[in-house]
Amino acid sequence: MNVYVSLLRTGVPALVGWLVTLAAGHGLDLDPSALSGVLIPAVGFVYYALFRLAEEHLSPKFGWLLGYARPPHYPAAKAPLPL
């Protein structure tokens, strides 16, 4: 389950970055390579950072805007046995 949560919480900001950049490209006369190479990752990063901080400091409900209400939780790995 954790793998799916982490993929969802990565994919939603990427999709939002693409959609926002696509919408911004219609109103502005920007180079398409600048849109895809710079703005999509930047918008996705800002979106993720904004709602991750809001989830951490304001309310866990902001996690839904990242695709899932809680960040993935990974159990601690066991120490390997000495050889």
C-alpha positions as CSV (number, residue, x, y, z in Angstrom):
1,M,0.0,0.0,0.0
2,N,2.8,2.4,0.8
3,V,4.2,2.2,-2.7
4,Y,0.9,3.2,-4.2
5,V,0.5,6.1,-1.8
6,S,3.9,7.5,-2.6
7,L,3.3,7.2,-6.3
8,L,-0.1,8.9,-6.0
9,R,1.5,11.7,-3.9
10,T,4.2,12.2,-6.5
11,G,1.9,11.9,-9.6
12,V,-0.8,14.4,-8.4
13,P,1.7,17.4,-8.1
14,A,3.2,16.4,-11.5
15,L,-0.2,16.4,-13.1
16,V,-1.2,19.7,-11.5
17,G,2.1,21.2,-12.7
18,W,1.4,20.1,-16.2
19,L,-2.2,21.4,-16.1
20,V,-1.3,24.8,-14.7
21,T,1.6,25.2,-17.1
22,L,-0.6,24.2,-20.0
23,A,-3.3,26.8,-19.0
24,A,-0.6,29.5,-18.5
25,G,0.8,28.7,-22.0
26,H,-2.5,29.6,-23.6
27,G,-2.5,33.1,-22.3
28,L,1.2,33.8,-22.7
29,D,3.5,33.7,-25.8
30,L,6.2,31.4,-24.3
31,D,8.6,29.0,-25.9
32,P,7.1,25.5,-25.6
33,S,10.5,24.1,-24.5
34,A,10.6,26.6,-21.7
35,L,7.2,25.5,-20.6
36,S,8.0,21.8,-20.6
37,G,11.5,22.1,-19.4
38,V,11.3,24.6,-16.6
39,L,7.7,25.6,-15.6
40,I,6.2,22.1,-15.3
41,P,8.7,20.8,-12.7
42,A,8.8,24.2,-10.9
43,V,5.0,24.4,-10.6
44,G,4.8,20.8,-9.5
45,F,7.5,21.4,-6.9
46,V,5.9,24.5,-5.5
47,Y,2.5,22.8,-5.4
48,Y,3.9,19.8,-3.5
49,A,5.9,21.9,-1.1
50,L,3.0,24.3,-0.4
51,F,0.5,21.5,0.4
52,R,3.0,19.3,2.2
53,L,3.9,22.2,4.6
54,A,0.2,23.0,5.0
55,E,-0.4,19.3,5.8
56,E,2.4,19.3,8.4
57,H,1.7,22.6,10.1
58,L,-1.9,23.5,9.6
59,S,-4.1,20.4,9.1
60,P,-3.7,16.8,7.8
61,K,-6.7,17.5,5.6
62,F,-4.5,19.3,3.2
63,G,-3.0,15.9,2.3
64,W,-6.0,15.2,0.1
65,L,-4.7,17.9,-2.3
66,L,-1.7,15.7,-2.8
67,G,-3.8,12.7,-3.7
68,Y,-4.0,10.9,-0.3
69,A,-4.7,12.2,3.2
70,R,-1.5,10.9,4.9
71,P,2.1,10.6,3.8
72,P,3.3,7.1,3.3
73,H,4.8,5.4,6.4
74,Y,7.6,2.9,6.0
75,P,8.5,0.5,8.8
76,A,12.0,0.7,10.1
77,A,14.4,-1.7,8.4
78,K,15.9,-4.4,10.5
79,A,19.7,-4.3,11.0
80,P,21.4,-7.0,8.8
81,L,23.0,-9.9,10.6
82,P,26.8,-9.7,10.9
83,L,28.7,-12.1,8.8
